[in-house]
Amino acid sequence: MEAMPALGMRAVSQRPPGSVSCNRIRTFARDINELVIEIIYAVTNSFAKINNLSAALSLQSPSH
């Protein structure tokens, strides 16, 4: 059984306040990457719909 750390002392496995693990940084970066991809998809999809609508309207209008 492991001995309890003295009052005011941290166990060796604990990180100091404010530090993060590489795994948490990777997870955060992956989440940001997925969010950016979703935003780009939403924006480009909206522009594609507008473009398709514009093309459909221009086909319906009589040409001079």
N, CA, C and O atoms as CSV, one atom per row, in Angstrom:
chain,resi,resn,atom,element,x,y,z
A,1,MET,N,N,0.840,-1.177,0.000
A,1,MET,CA,C,0.000,0.000,0.000
A,1,MET,C,C,0.886,1.242,0.000
A,1,MET,O,O,1.877,1.316,0.726
A,2,GLU,N,N,0.509,2.215,-0.831
A,2,GLU,CA,C,1.301,3.431,-0.971
A,2,GLU,C,C,1.044,4.373,0.202
A,2,GLU,O,O,-0.090,4.517,0.660
A,3,ALA,N,N,2.095,5.001,0.675
A,3,ALA,CA,C,1.951,5.934,1.794
A,3,ALA,C,C,1.271,7.209,1.317
A,3,ALA,O,O,1.465,7.631,0.177
A,4,MET,N,N,0.485,7.816,2.176
A,4,MET,CA,C,-0.189,9.074,1.856
A,4,MET,C,C,0.838,10.196,1.859
A,4,MET,O,O,1.727,10.206,2.711
A,5,PRO,N,N,0.739,11.150,0.920
A,5,PRO,CA,C,1.676,12.269,0.934
A,5,PRO,C,C,1.434,13.158,2.152
A,5,PRO,O,O,0.315,13.265,2.655
A,6,ALA,N,N,2.490,13.778,2.600
A,6,ALA,CA,C,2.378,14.678,3.749
A,6,ALA,C,C,1.511,15.874,3.371
A,6,ALA,O,O,1.365,16.189,2.190
A,7,LEU,N,N,0.954,16.519,4.343
A,7,LEU,CA,C,0.097,17.678,4.122
A,7,LEU,C,C,0.860,18.738,3.337
A,7,LEU,O,O,1.970,19.113,3.714
A,8,GLY,N,N,0.274,19.216,2.261
A,8,GLY,CA,C,0.929,20.229,1.447
A,8,GLY,C,C,1.828,19.656,0.370
A,8,GLY,O,O,2.333,20.406,-0.465
A,9,MET,N,N,2.040,18.355,0.364
A,9,MET,CA,C,2.884,17.716,-0.650
A,9,MET,C,C,1.982,16.990,-1.643
A,9,MET,O,O,0.944,16.446,-1.269
A,10,ARG,N,N,2.381,16.987,-2.892
A,10,ARG,CA,C,1.617,16.281,-3.923
A,10,ARG,C,C,2.227,14.905,-4.157
A,10,ARG,O,O,3.424,14.693,-3.964
A,11,ALA,N,N,1.383,13.987,-4.574
A,11,ALA,CA,C,1.894,12.686,-4.995
A,11,ALA,C,C,2.677,12.899,-6.289
A,11,ALA,O,O,2.430,13.863,-7.013
A,12,VAL,N,N,3.606,12.016,-6.576
A,12,VAL,CA,C,4.481,12.167,-7.739
A,12,VAL,C,C,3.678,12.194,-9.035
A,12,VAL,O,O,4.056,12.899,-9.970
A,13,SER,N,N,2.583,11.446,-9.115
A,13,SER,CA,C,1.821,11.352,-10.351
A,13,SER,C,C,0.962,12.586,-10.631
A,13,SER,O,O,0.490,12.766,-11.753
A,14,GLN,N,N,0.758,13.427,-9.636
A,14,GLN,CA,C,-0.086,14.605,-9.851
A,14,GLN,C,C,0.690,15.706,-10.552
A,14,GLN,O,O,1.884,15.892,-10.320
A,15,ARG,N,N,-0.018,16.439,-11.422
A,15,ARG,CA,C,0.595,17.562,-12.128
A,15,ARG,C,C,0.348,18.845,-11.350
A,15,ARG,O,O,-0.634,18.951,-10.615
A,16,PRO,N,N,1.237,19.817,-11.510
A,16,PRO,CA,C,0.991,21.104,-10.866
A,16,PRO,C,C,-0.220,21.786,-11.507
A,16,PRO,O,O,-0.554,21.489,-12.654
A,17,PRO,N,N,-0.874,22.686,-10.792
A,17,PRO,CA,C,-2.040,23.372,-11.350
A,17,PRO,C,C,-1.682,24.092,-12.646
A,17,PRO,O,O,-0.627,24.717,-12.748
A,18,GLY,N,N,-2.563,23.999,-13.630
A,18,GLY,CA,C,-2.346,24.679,-14.898
A,18,GLY,C,C,-1.641,23.852,-15.944
A,18,GLY,O,O,-1.605,24.254,-17.107
A,19,SER,N,N,-1.083,22.719,-15.587
A,19,SER,CA,C,-0.395,21.903,-16.591
A,19,SER,C,C,-1.387,20.923,-17.207
A,19,SER,O,O,-2.338,20.492,-16.554
A,20,VAL,N,N,-1.155,20.579,-18.462
A,20,VAL,CA,C,-2.024,19.627,-19.154
A,20,VAL,C,C,-1.172,18.541,-19.789
A,20,VAL,O,O,0.019,18.729,-20.042
A,21,SER,N,N,-1.796,17.415,-20.040
A,21,SER,CA,C,-1.067,16.313,-20.667
A,21,SER,C,C,-1.083,16.471,-22.181
A,21,SER,O,O,-1.924,17.182,-22.732
A,22,CYS,N,N,-0.154,15.808,-22.840
A,22,CYS,CA,C,-0.102,15.824,-24.308
A,22,CYS,C,C,-1.376,15.233,-24.888
A,22,CYS,O,O,-1.854,15.680,-25.931
A,23,ASN,N,N,-1.926,14.230,-24.219
A,23,ASN,CA,C,-3.152,13.600,-24.695
A,23,ASN,C,C,-4.307,14.596,-24.702
A,23,ASN,O,O,-5.105,14.606,-25.639
A,24,ARG,N,N,-4.408,15.427,-23.676
A,24,ARG,CA,C,-5.472,16.437,-23.632
A,24,ARG,C,C,-5.280,17.473,-24.728
A,24,ARG,O,O,-6.254,17.939,-25.321
A,25,ILE,N,N,-4.035,17.835,-25.001
A,25,ILE,CA,C,-3.754,18.802,-26.071
A,25,ILE,C,C,-4.149,18.202,-27.416
A,25,ILE,O,O,-4.758,18.883,-28.242
A,26,ARG,N,N,-3.807,16.931,-27.646
A,26,ARG,CA,C,-4.177,16.267,-28.902
A,26,ARG,C,C,-5.692,16.192,-29.055
A,26,ARG,O,O,-6.225,16.450,-30.134
A,27,THR,N,N,-6.385,15.838,-27.969
A,27,THR,CA,C,-7.843,15.754,-28.005
A,27,THR,C,C,-8.448,17.114,-28.315
A,27,THR,O,O,-9.375,17.213,-29.119
A,28,PHE,N,N,-7.932,18.161,-27.683
A,28,PHE,CA,C,-8.419,19.516,-27.922
A,28,PHE,C,C,-8.180,19.921,-29.374
A,28,PHE,O,O,-9.062,20.497,-30.011
A,29,ALA,N,N,-6.997,19.625,-29.894
A,29,ALA,CA,C,-6.670,19.964,-31.281
A,29,ALA,C,C,-7.579,19.211,-32.249
A,29,ALA,O,O,-8.021,19.773,-33.252
A,30,ARG,N,N,-7.859,17.950,-31.955
A,30,ARG,CA,C,-8.755,17.172,-32.816
A,30,ARG,C,C,-10.168,17.751,-32.791
A,30,ARG,O,O,-10.823,17.838,-33.830
A,31,ASP,N,N,-10.637,18.147,-31.610
A,31,ASP,CA,C,-11.967,18.747,-31.499
A,31,ASP,C,C,-12.051,20.057,-32.273
A,31,ASP,O,O,-13.043,20.314,-32.954
A,32,ILE,N,N,-11.017,20.883,-32.173
A,32,ILE,CA,C,-10.981,22.149,-32.915
A,32,ILE,C,C,-10.978,21.861,-34.415
A,32,ILE,O,O,-11.680,22.524,-35.178
A,33,ASN,N,N,-10.194,20.879,-34.833
A,33,ASN,CA,C,-10.121,20.506,-36.248
A,33,ASN,C,C,-11.489,20.074,-36.769
A,33,ASN,O,O,-11.902,20.496,-37.849
A,34,GLU,N,N,-12.189,19.242,-36.013
A,34,GLU,CA,C,-13.513,18.786,-36.424
A,34,GLU,C,C,-14.499,19.948,-36.488
A,34,GLU,O,O,-15.334,20.004,-37.390
A,35,LEU,N,N,-14.406,20.871,-35.539
A,35,LEU,CA,C,-15.285,22.037,-35.526
A,35,LEU,C,C,-15.048,22.915,-36.750
A,35,LEU,O,O,-15.999,23.378,-37.380
A,36,VAL,N,N,-13.788,23.141,-37.083
A,36,VAL,CA,C,-13.451,23.957,-38.257
A,36,VAL,C,C,-13.980,23.289,-39.527
A,36,VAL,O,O,-14.524,23.962,-40.402
A,37,ILE,N,N,-13.824,21.976,-39.629
A,37,ILE,CA,C,-14.321,21.253,-40.807
A,37,ILE,C,C,-15.839,21.386,-40.909
A,37,ILE,O,O,-16.370,21.593,-42.000
A,38,GLU,N,N,-16.544,21.269,-39.775
A,38,GLU,CA,C,-18.000,21.407,-39.791
A,38,GLU,C,C,-18.418,22.811,-40.211
A,38,GLU,O,O,-19.384,22.968,-40.958
A,39,ILE,N,N,-17.708,23.830,-39.744
A,39,ILE,CA,C,-18.028,25.215,-40.115
A,39,ILE,C,C,-17.786,25.427,-41.603
A,39,ILE,O,O,-18.620,26.013,-42.294
A,40,ILE,N,N,-16.647,24.952,-42.096
A,40,ILE,CA,C,-16.340,25.106,-43.524
A,40,ILE,C,C,-17.390,24.387,-44.365
A,40,ILE,O,O,-17.842,24.920,-45.378
A,41,TYR,N,N,-17.778,23.189,-43.956
A,41,TYR,CA,C,-18.797,22.447,-44.705
A,41,TYR,C,C,-20.115,23.218,-44.729
A,41,TYR,O,O,-20.749,23.329,-45.778
A,42,ALA,N,N,-20.530,23.750,-43.580
A,42,ALA,CA,C,-21.794,24.488,-43.520
A,42,ALA,C,C,-21.762,25.713,-44.426
A,42,ALA,O,O,-22.734,25.994,-45.128
A,43,VAL,N,N,-20.655,26.439,-44.413
A,43,VAL,CA,C,-20.541,27.647,-45.235
A,43,VAL,C,C,-20.518,27.283,-46.718
A,43,VAL,O,O,-21.240,27.884,-47.513
A,44,THR,N,N,-19.700,26.308,-47.094
A,44,THR,CA,C,-19.616,25.946,-48.517
A,44,THR,C,C,-20.918,25.329,-49.007
A,44,THR,O,O,-21.312,25.548,-50.153
A,45,ASN,N,N,-21.586,24.567,-48.162
A,45,ASN,CA,C,-22.862,23.976,-48.536
A,45,ASN,C,C,-23.906,25.071,-48.764
A,45,ASN,O,O,-24.707,24.980,-49.695
A,46,SER,N,N,-23.899,26.099,-47.922
A,46,SER,CA,C,-24.825,27.221,-48.094
A,46,SER,C,C,-24.556,27.944,-49.405
A,46,SER,O,O,-25.487,28.272,-50.140
A,47,PHE,N,N,-23.280,28.194,-49.701
A,47,PHE,CA,C,-22.939,28.858,-50.959
A,47,PHE,C,C,-23.322,27.994,-52.159
A,47,PHE,O,O,-23.759,28.519,-53.183
A,48,ALA,N,N,-23.164,26.685,-52.044
A,48,ALA,CA,C,-23.538,25.788,-53.139
A,48,ALA,C,C,-25.042,25.847,-53.383
A,48,ALA,O,O,-25.486,25.852,-54.532
A,49,LYS,N,N,-25.828,25.891,-52.307
A,49,LYS,CA,C,-27.281,25.985,-52.463
A,49,LYS,C,C,-27.667,27.301,-53.126
A,49,LYS,O,O,-28.525,27.325,-54.008
A,50,ILE,N,N,-27.034,28.399,-52.703
A,50,ILE,CA,C,-27.304,29.708,-53.309
A,50,ILE,C,C,-26.920,29.685,-54.783
A,50,ILE,O,O,-27.655,30.193,-55.629
A,51,ASN,N,N,-25.783,29.103,-55.083
A,51,ASN,CA,C,-25.314,29.019,-56.465
A,51,ASN,C,C,-26.272,28.196,-57.323
A,51,ASN,O,O,-26.588,28.579,-58.450
A,52,ASN,N,N,-26.732,27.070,-56.791
A,52,ASN,CA,C,-27.682,26.230,-57.527
A,52,ASN,C,C,-29.001,26.953,-57.746
A,52,ASN,O,O,-29.587,26.866,-58.825
A,53,LEU,N,N,-29.470,27.665,-56.731
A,53,LEU,CA,C,-30.712,28.425,-56.857
A,53,LEU,C,C,-30.558,29.529,-57.892
A,53,LEU,O,O,-31.449,29.753,-58.711
A,54,SER,N,N,-29.433,30.209,-57.851
A,54,SER,CA,C,-29.157,31.276,-58.813
A,54,SER,C,C,-29.113,30.722,-60.234
A,54,SER,O,O,-29.645,31.338,-61.158
A,55,ALA,N,N,-28.487,29.572,-60.409
A,55,ALA,CA,C,-28.408,28.953,-61.733
A,55,ALA,C,C,-29.794,28.545,-62.215
A,55,ALA,O,O,-30.118,28.721,-63.390
A,56,ALA,N,N,-30.612,28.004,-61.324
A,56,ALA,CA,C,-31.965,27.593,-61.697
A,56,ALA,C,C,-32.799,28.805,-62.099
A,56,ALA,O,O,-33.559,28.742,-63.065
A,57,LEU,N,N,-32.662,29.903,-61.365
A,57,LEU,CA,C,-33.412,31.119,-61.694
A,57,LEU,C,C,-32.958,31.708,-63.022
A,57,LEU,O,O,-33.779,32.205,-63.793
A,58,SER,N,N,-31.671,31.657,-63.295
A,58,SER,CA,C,-31.175,32.220,-64.551
A,58,SER,C,C,-31.619,31.384,-65.747
A,58,SER,O,O,-31.765,31.909,-66.851
A,59,LEU,N,N,-31.835,30.090,-65.536
A,59,LEU,CA,C,-32.337,29.243,-66.618
A,59,LEU,C,C,-33.809,29.529,-66.909
A,59,LEU,O,O,-34.271,29.360,-68.038
A,60,GLN,N,N,-34.541,29.966,-65.880
A,60,GLN,CA,C,-35.965,30.244,-66.046
A,60,GLN,C,C,-36.219,31.607,-66.682
A,60,GLN,O,O,-37.240,31.801,-67.342
A,61,SER,N,N,-35.307,32.544,-66.492
A,61,SER,CA,C,-35.531,33.889,-67.020
A,61,SER,C,C,-35.338,33.893,-68.534
A,61,SER,O,O,-34.440,33.228,-69.051
A,62,PRO,N,N,-36.180,34.639,-69.241
A,62,PRO,CA,C,-36.030,34.690,-70.702
A,62,PRO,C,C,-34.766,35.440,-71.093
A,62,PRO,O,O,-34.450,36.481,-70.517
A,63,SER,N,N,-34.055,34.917,-72.062
A,63,SER,CA,C,-32.832,35.590,-72.510
A,63,SER,C,C,-33.176,36.573,-73.620
A,63,SER,O,O,-34.103,36.351,-74.399
A,64,HIS,N,N,-32.427,37.645,-73.679
A,64,HIS,CA,C,-32.708,38.700,-74.666
A,64,HIS,C,C,-31.860,38.507,-75.881
A,64,HIS,O,O,-31.948,39.291,-76.826
